[in-house]
Amino acid sequence: MADRMPHEVVIVMSAGAARAGWSNGTAVATLYAPEGAKVRAHDSWFEAARESQSRIASNGDPCSPGKAGIPWVGFLLSRL
């Protein structure tokens, strides 16, 4: 894919899936990564975010997992 977003940081909340398979957050994170964006995949359950990170990394795209619920949104946005 073309690097259409090489200077963008994308923070995806609820990036993990509660059960085996895909969630909307996992799909969003997986679609942004090949476009060149730096993806931060956050979920309240860290292992779910880690699973999304593994899926993205298997395609050769960078992704950082993190544990964060809704209260962290304001904090994360203040760091941009």
Secondary structure, 3 states (H helix, E strand, C coil): CCCCCCCCEEEECCCCCCCCCCCHHHHHHHHHHHHCCEEEEEECCHHHHHHHHHHHHCCCCCEEEEECCCCHHHHHHHCC
